[in-house]
Amino acid sequence: MSLTEARFHDLVDATQENLEEQEITGSAGGGAVQVVANGAKMLKQVTIDPDVIDEDDVEMLEDLIVAAVNDAM
């Protein structure tokens, strides 16, 4: 491996480490559901506004969670 290739790989490794430390927030339902994920695509936190919890409509809450996670990813 040439010196240029080694430097490139070092730069890629450093960039990946930096990305893994970043936190991204996604939301759905006007902020009723919020999630925080990191650059390694690990879900770190889920926040749900109690006003959107309706035991007669669990599917809507599930959809909001999926939408918030997709927004973060």
C-alpha positions, 0 to 999 in steps of 0.5 A, a space after each residue: 500500500 502506498 503512502 497516499 493510500 495509507 493516508 486515504 484509509 486513515 482519513 476514511 477511518 477518522 471520518 467514520 469515527 466522527 460520524 459514529 459520534 454524531 447524533 441525528 434527531 428525527 421526528 414525526 407527527 409535528 414533533 409528537 414522536 422524536 428519536 435520536 440516532 447516532 451515525 452508526 445507525 444506533 437508536 439512542 432515544 425515543 420521546 413520545 408526547 403522551 397526547 398521541 398515546 391512544 390505546 384504541 389507535 396503536 397503529 398510528 403510534 407505531 407509524 409515527 415511530 417508524 416515520 421518526 426513525 426513518 427521518 433520523 436515518 
